[in-house]
């Protein structure tokens, strides 16, 4: 399984594995949000954790949920560190 989020100290690269690649330098990232959302399922709703990355030039934030990406836990500390180093707005609703 390949990482959907690859980052270094100054940029984030998102690759969905289906051909969509988004390169976001720290200067374009407007905010990172960790939240818990309700997702509709066949028999009701399920609470899932998500990561949302907003950037200048994107009409909607990039959303990654723990039920769709098995490497979700790996991204959390890396994104938190990226936000602190680059003074990016960071919100944790967990």
Protein Blocks (a to p, Z undefined) as FASTA:
>chain_A
ZZfbdcdfkbccddehnopacdddfklpnbdcddddddddfbocddddddddddehiabd
cdddfklmmklmmmmmmmmmmmmmnopacddfZZ
